[in-house]
């Protein structure tokens, strides 16, 4: 969009324990997705 901007957001996380990765990896992925969606929702309310 010529009137807008582009935001690039990346988050990487890694667990030392394979067991912890299995247990918490999905939780962290979902939390990151929710943060990104909250950002998009707010940006749409403010700027659209």
Rosetta constraint file for C-alpha pairs under 8 A:
AtomPair CA 1 CA 5 HARMONIC 7.03 0.50
AtomPair CA 11 CA 32 HARMONIC 7.52 0.50
AtomPair CA 14 CA 21 HARMONIC 7.37 0.50
AtomPair CA 15 CA 20 HARMONIC 6.49 0.50
AtomPair CA 15 CA 21 HARMONIC 5.42 0.50
AtomPair CA 15 CA 25 HARMONIC 8.00 0.50
AtomPair CA 16 CA 20 HARMONIC 7.68 0.50
AtomPair CA 16 CA 21 HARMONIC 7.65 0.50
AtomPair CA 17 CA 21 HARMONIC 6.16 0.50
AtomPair CA 18 CA 22 HARMONIC 6.30 0.50
AtomPair CA 19 CA 23 HARMONIC 6.29 0.50
AtomPair CA 20 CA 24 HARMONIC 5.68 0.50
AtomPair CA 20 CA 25 HARMONIC 7.38 0.50
AtomPair CA 21 CA 25 HARMONIC 4.80 0.50
AtomPair CA 22 CA 26 HARMONIC 7.31 0.50
AtomPair CA 23 CA 27 HARMONIC 7.73 0.50
AtomPair CA 24 CA 28 HARMONIC 6.22 0.50
AtomPair CA 25 CA 29 HARMONIC 6.18 0.50
AtomPair CA 26 CA 30 HARMONIC 6.14 0.50
AtomPair CA 27 CA 31 HARMONIC 6.16 0.50
AtomPair CA 28 CA 32 HARMONIC 6.16 0.50
AtomPair CA 29 CA 33 HARMONIC 6.24 0.50
AtomPair CA 30 CA 34 HARMONIC 6.19 0.50
AtomPair CA 31 CA 35 HARMONIC 6.27 0.50
AtomPair CA 32 CA 36 HARMONIC 6.25 0.50
AtomPair CA 33 CA 37 HARMONIC 6.15 0.50
AtomPair CA 34 CA 38 HARMONIC 6.06 0.50
AtomPair CA 35 CA 39 HARMONIC 6.28 0.50
AtomPair CA 36 CA 40 HARMONIC 6.33 0.50
AtomPair CA 37 CA 41 HARMONIC 6.06 0.50
AtomPair CA 38 CA 42 HARMONIC 6.12 0.50
AtomPair CA 39 CA 43 HARMONIC 6.08 0.50
AtomPair CA 40 CA 44 HARMONIC 6.14 0.50
AtomPair CA 41 CA 45 HARMONIC 6.41 0.50
AtomPair CA 42 CA 46 HARMONIC 6.19 0.50
AtomPair CA 43 CA 47 HARMONIC 5.72 0.50
AtomPair CA 43 CA 48 HARMONIC 7.55 0.50
AtomPair CA 44 CA 48 HARMONIC 5.08 0.50
